[in-house]
Amino acid sequence: MRARHRAVEPKSGARYVQVGAAGAVIAGLTVGGAALAQVTDDKPDQVSAQTLTTPTATPTLTTRQQRTSRSKTRPTVAPHAPKPSAKPTTTAAPEAIGSRYATAALNVRVGPGKHFPVLEKVDEGGRIAITGKTSGDWAQVIRDGKVGWVASEYLAKTKPGISMAPCDSGSAVETGLRDDTIRVHRAVCARWTVESYGGLRGGGGEHSLGRALDIMITDSAQGKEIAEWVRDHAKELGVSEVIWAQHIWTVQRSSEGWRMMEDRGGVTANHYDHVHVTTYGDAGTLSL
């Protein structure tokens, strides 16, 4: 015979719900077991709502909450400090330690050599600052704030004049020459070392009168330099005419500059191996 159990008398104000089989879901709640309440034949199966246990549900995170949660747990990475940029290496600008005078018109070049471009020019007697740095036969200089190079042999500690001192190589060529021609010989000899000179000789013309001097050279650049220098100092030296490399300059037509001459048929005849200078005789202003 199946046992009957007496239902628990409800307390005043208590709520009751009908219970199904053990483990049934009632209003979304699961009954933990069959012995939660006592039942009788004369009453419906009842159980106190207070005896029902609501199962704990594990909360489900939304996608946004999951992303937020993951972002909160990520370690914070400190930004990389920028690497300090390397300081550019600067070279101290050359400084002047003194000055010199140009003994001739000078080309100030970008580098120590004739193959370097000309930066600017310095007139004869011009003062120029030096740095003390040299490279072979070249000296570093500063001109109008620009650093350049000039040939060292044309720099002097004192402002140059035109020397009228007897030539160190001898004065034999001066025999029979007029004063102006001697002036040319001594002035050129004081500035350049040349192969030889040609003075008085027969055959007529200025040479036979002692009014001409041939300055023999082997370097065309030197020949041009001498020719232009003598032309520039024609008044002091008493020069009337200069011929060089098949070109002629004269005092009478000085405004025309160098004029081309007709071909005379050879290197010497066309004056490519020497500078020919004709003088007035005694018109120069320099004292011998």
C-alpha positions as CSV (number, residue, x, y, z in Angstrom):
1,M,0.0,0.0,0.0
2,R,1.4,3.4,-1.1
3,A,2.1,5.7,1.9
4,R,0.3,8.9,2.0
5,H,1.8,12.0,3.6
6,R,0.1,14.8,5.2
7,A,0.5,18.1,3.7
8,V,2.3,20.8,5.6
9,E,-0.2,23.3,6.9
10,P,0.5,26.6,5.2
11,K,1.4,29.5,7.2
12,S,-0.7,32.6,7.0
13,G,0.2,34.6,4.0
14,A,2.3,31.9,2.4
15,R,2.2,31.3,-1.3
16,Y,1.8,27.9,-2.8
17,V,2.4,26.4,-6.2
18,Q,1.5,23.1,-7.6
19,V,4.4,20.7,-8.1
20,G,4.8,18.2,-10.8
21,A,7.2,15.3,-10.9
22,A,10.6,15.6,-9.3
23,G,12.9,17.8,-11.4
24,A,10.0,19.4,-13.3
25,V,10.2,23.0,-14.4
26,I,7.6,25.3,-12.7
27,A,7.4,28.9,-13.9
28,G,10.9,28.7,-15.2
29,L,12.2,27.1,-11.9
30,T,13.5,23.6,-11.4
31,V,12.4,21.7,-8.3
32,G,15.4,20.3,-6.6
33,G,13.8,16.9,-5.5
34,A,10.5,15.1,-4.7
35,A,10.8,15.5,-0.9
36,L,10.5,19.2,-1.0
37,A,6.9,19.0,0.4
38,Q,4.5,16.5,1.8
39,V,1.4,15.8,-0.2
40,T,-2.0,14.1,0.7
41,D,-4.8,12.5,-1.4
42,D,-7.3,15.2,-0.6
43,K,-5.1,18.3,-1.6
44,P,-3.3,19.1,-4.8
45,D,0.4,18.7,-4.6
46,Q,1.7,22.0,-3.2
47,V,5.0,23.5,-2.2
48,S,6.0,26.7,-0.7
49,A,7.6,29.1,-3.1
50,Q,10.1,29.8,-0.3
51,T,11.3,26.2,-0.6
52,L,12.1,26.5,-4.3
53,T,15.7,27.3,-5.3
54,T,16.4,29.4,-8.3
55,P,19.4,28.0,-10.1
56,T,22.3,30.4,-10.5
57,A,22.7,31.3,-14.2
58,T,26.1,32.1,-15.6
59,P,25.9,35.6,-17.1
60,T,26.7,35.8,-20.8
61,L,28.8,38.8,-21.9
62,T,27.8,40.6,-25.0
63,T,30.4,41.1,-27.8
64,R,31.0,44.7,-26.9
65,Q,31.4,43.8,-23.2
66,Q,33.9,41.0,-24.2
67,R,35.9,43.5,-26.4
68,T,35.9,46.0,-23.5
69,S,36.9,43.4,-21.1
70,R,39.8,42.2,-23.3
71,S,40.9,45.7,-23.8
72,K,41.0,46.3,-20.1
73,T,43.2,43.3,-19.5
74,R,45.7,44.1,-22.3
75,P,49.1,45.3,-20.9
76,T,49.9,48.9,-21.6
77,V,52.8,49.3,-23.9
78,A,54.9,52.4,-23.3
79,P,55.5,54.3,-26.5
80,H,59.1,54.1,-27.9
81,A,61.0,57.2,-27.1
82,P,62.4,58.8,-30.4
83,K,66.0,58.2,-31.0
84,P,68.0,61.4,-30.7
85,S,69.1,62.6,-34.1
86,A,72.8,62.7,-34.8
87,K,74.2,66.2,-34.6
88,P,75.7,67.2,-38.0
89,T,79.5,67.4,-38.0
90,T,80.7,70.9,-38.7
91,T,84.1,71.9,-39.8
92,A,85.4,75.1,-38.4
93,A,85.8,77.8,-41.1
94,P,89.5,78.8,-41.8
95,E,90.6,81.9,-40.0
96,A,93.1,84.5,-41.1
97,I,96.4,84.6,-39.3
98,G,98.0,87.4,-41.2
99,S,98.1,89.1,-44.6
100,R,100.3,89.3,-47.7
101,Y,100.5,91.5,-50.8
102,A,100.1,90.2,-54.4
103,T,103.3,90.9,-56.4
104,A,101.3,90.4,-59.6
105,A,97.7,90.1,-60.7
106,L,96.5,86.8,-59.1
107,N,93.8,84.3,-59.8
108,V,92.2,83.1,-56.6
109,R,91.1,79.5,-57.3
110,V,88.7,77.1,-55.7
111,G,91.5,74.6,-55.0
112,P,95.3,74.4,-54.9
113,G,96.1,74.0,-58.6
114,K,95.7,75.7,-62.0
115,H,93.0,73.2,-63.0
116,F,90.6,74.5,-60.4
117,P,88.1,77.2,-61.4
118,V,88.9,80.9,-60.7
119,L,87.0,82.3,-57.8
120,E,88.0,85.9,-58.3
121,K,91.1,88.0,-59.1
122,V,93.4,90.2,-57.0
123,D,95.2,93.1,-58.5
124,E,98.9,93.6,-58.2
125,G,99.6,95.2,-54.8
126,G,96.3,94.0,-53.5
127,R,96.2,92.9,-49.8
128,I,94.9,89.4,-49.1
129,A,94.4,87.4,-45.9
130,I,96.2,84.1,-45.4
131,T,95.3,81.2,-43.2
132,G,98.8,79.6,-42.9
133,K,97.6,76.4,-44.7
134,T,99.6,75.4,-47.8
135,S,99.4,72.6,-50.4
136,G,102.6,72.3,-52.4
137,D,103.2,75.7,-54.1
138,W,99.8,77.0,-53.2
139,A,98.6,79.0,-50.2
140,Q,95.1,79.2,-48.8
141,V,93.7,82.7,-48.6
142,I,90.5,84.5,-47.6
143,R,89.2,87.1,-50.0
144,D,85.9,88.9,-49.3
145,G,84.8,86.2,-47.0
146,K,85.6,83.4,-49.5
147,V,88.2,80.8,-49.0
148,G,90.5,80.1,-52.0
149,W,94.0,79.3,-53.1
150,V,96.8,81.3,-54.8
151,A,100.3,80.6,-56.0
152,S,102.6,81.2,-53.0
153,E,105.4,82.7,-55.1
154,Y,103.3,85.8,-55.8
155,L,102.8,86.7,-52.1
156,A,105.0,89.2,-50.3
157,K,105.1,90.5,-46.8
158,T,105.5,94.1,-48.0
159,K,103.6,96.0,-50.6
160,P,105.4,95.4,-53.9
161,G,106.9,98.1,-56.1
162,I,108.7,97.7,-59.3
163,S,112.3,96.8,-58.5
164,M,115.0,98.5,-60.4
165,A,117.8,96.5,-58.7
166,P,120.4,94.8,-61.0
167,C,119.3,91.3,-62.0
168,D,120.7,88.5,-59.9
169,S,121.4,86.5,-63.1
170,G,123.7,89.2,-64.4
171,S,123.5,92.4,-66.3
172,A,125.4,91.5,-69.5
173,V,122.3,91.8,-71.6
174,E,122.0,95.5,-70.6
175,T,125.1,96.5,-72.5
176,G,124.1,98.9,-75.2
177,L,120.5,99.2,-74.1
178,R,118.6,102.4,-73.5
179,D,117.3,103.2,-70.0
180,D,113.7,102.2,-70.7
181,T,114.9,98.8,-72.0
182,I,117.0,98.3,-68.9
183,R,114.0,99.1,-66.8
184,V,112.0,96.4,-68.5
185,H,114.8,93.9,-68.0
186,R,115.2,94.6,-64.3
187,A,111.5,94.7,-63.6
188,V,110.9,91.3,-65.3
189,C,114.0,89.7,-63.8
190,A,112.8,90.6,-60.3
191,R,109.5,88.9,-60.8
192,W,110.1,85.8,-63.0
193,T,112.8,83.3,-63.8
194,V,113.0,83.1,-67.6
195,E,115.1,81.1,-70.0
196,S,117.1,84.0,-71.4
197,Y,116.9,87.6,-72.8
198,G,117.8,89.1,-76.2
199,G,118.9,92.7,-76.4
200,L,121.2,94.7,-78.7
201,R,121.9,93.2,-82.1
202,G,122.5,94.4,-85.6
203,G,120.2,94.2,-88.5
204,G,118.3,97.4,-88.0
205,G,115.1,98.0,-86.2
206,E,114.6,98.7,-82.5
207,H,117.0,96.0,-81.4
208,S,119.9,97.7,-83.1
209,L,119.0,101.0,-81.3
210,G,118.9,99.4,-77.9
211,R,115.1,100.0,-77.6
212,A,113.9,96.4,-77.7
213,L,114.1,93.3,-75.5
214,D,113.1,89.7,-76.2
215,I,112.1,87.7,-73.2
216,M,112.5,84.0,-74.1
217,I,110.1,81.6,-72.3
218,T,109.2,77.9,-72.4
219,D,105.8,78.2,-70.6
220,S,103.0,79.9,-72.6
221,A,101.1,80.8,-69.4
222,Q,104.2,82.6,-68.1
223,G,104.6,84.4,-71.4
224,K,101.0,85.7,-71.3
225,E,101.5,86.8,-67.7
226,I,104.6,88.7,-68.5
227,A,103.2,90.3,-71.6
228,E,100.1,91.5,-69.8
229,W,102.1,92.8,-66.8
230,V,104.5,94.8,-69.0
231,R,101.5,96.3,-70.9
232,D,99.8,97.3,-67.6
233,H,103.0,99.1,-66.5
234,A,103.9,100.6,-69.8
235,K,104.0,104.2,-68.4
236,E,106.5,103.5,-65.6
237,L,108.7,101.4,-67.8
238,G,108.6,103.6,-70.9
239,V,107.1,100.8,-73.1
240,S,105.6,101.7,-76.5
241,E,104.8,98.2,-77.9
242,V,104.4,94.6,-76.8
243,I,104.1,91.5,-79.1
244,W,103.1,88.1,-77.8
245,A,101.6,84.9,-79.5
246,Q,100.9,86.7,-82.8
247,H,99.2,89.6,-81.1
248,I,100.3,93.2,-80.7
249,W,99.5,96.0,-78.3
250,T,100.6,99.6,-78.7
251,V,100.2,102.7,-76.7
252,Q,98.8,104.6,-79.7
253,R,96.0,102.0,-80.1
254,S,95.7,100.9,-76.6
255,S,91.9,101.2,-76.6
256,E,91.7,98.3,-79.1
257,G,93.5,96.0,-76.7
258,W,95.4,93.0,-78.2
259,R,95.3,92.9,-82.0
260,M,95.8,89.9,-84.2
261,M,98.9,90.0,-86.5
262,E,99.5,88.3,-89.8
263,D,101.1,84.9,-89.9
264,R,104.9,85.3,-90.3
265,G,105.5,81.6,-90.8
266,G,107.1,80.2,-87.6
267,V,107.0,79.9,-83.8
268,T,109.7,82.5,-83.3
269,A,108.6,84.8,-86.0
270,N,105.0,84.8,-84.6
271,H,106.4,85.4,-81.1
272,Y,105.1,82.2,-79.5
273,D,108.4,81.5,-77.7
274,H,109.2,85.0,-76.5
275,V,107.7,88.3,-75.5
276,H,109.0,91.2,-77.6
277,V,109.0,94.6,-75.9
278,T,109.8,97.9,-77.6
279,T,110.5,101.1,-75.5
280,Y,110.7,104.8,-76.1
281,G,114.3,104.9,-74.9
282,D,114.1,107.2,-71.8
283,A,110.4,108.0,-71.1
284,G,109.9,105.8,-68.0
285,T,109.3,107.2,-64.6
286,L,111.3,104.7,-62.5
287,S,114.8,105.6,-61.3
288,L,117.6,103.3,-62.2
